[in-house]
């Protein structure tokens, strides 16, 4: 998954490693603290690729929380 944002008028992004497992125990998680420009959105992108006879099933949860500095 890739998270993108703009900070100081400069585009930024953070990309996680590709998940290649095809089981329910294959997981990825992380925490990012971003300082972004007020008028720009945070966006995310993910890709899907299944291997084998059975299609992979996945969940994607993204949570954003505003923190006071």
N, C-alpha and C positions, 0 to 999 in steps of 0.2 A: 504494500500500500504506500502511496505517496501523499503527503500532506504539503500543501503549498500556501504561502501567505506573502505579504509585502511588508517590509520593515525599512523605514527610512527611504522610501521610494525605490527600493531594490527588491526584486523578486527573490524569494527564498523557497527552499523545499527540503524535505526530509523523506528518504525512501527506506523502507524496511526490506529485509532479505526476502527472496522468493521462498514461498512454502511449497515443498515438493511432496510432502506426505499426502496420502489419500485416506486418512483415518480420522476419527473424531478426537484423537489425542494430539493431533498436529495443531499447535496454537502459536499465536504471536501476540504480544501486547507491548505497550510502551507508554511512557508519559513524556510529553513535550511541554516546556514552558516557552511560550512565544511572546514576543513584544512586537505587535503589529500596528500598522497604520490604521487609524480609526475608520477610515472610509473604505477600506478594502476587506473583502471576505476571506475567510479561511476555506480552502477547498480540499477535497480528497479524491483520489482515484485508486481503483483496484482493478486487477485483471483476473481472469478465471481460465484455467486450463486443466482439463481432467485427463488422467492417464488410466488405461485399463477399460474393462467392459462396463464397469459401474460408474456412473457419473458422480463426481464429487459434490457434496452438499456442504455449504458453508454459511456461517453467520458473520455479519460485520456490524460492530457497534462502535460508533464514534461519539464521544462526549466532549463538549467544550464548556469550560467554566471560566468566568471572568474573575480574576484575582486582583486585590488591591495591592499596590506597591508601596 
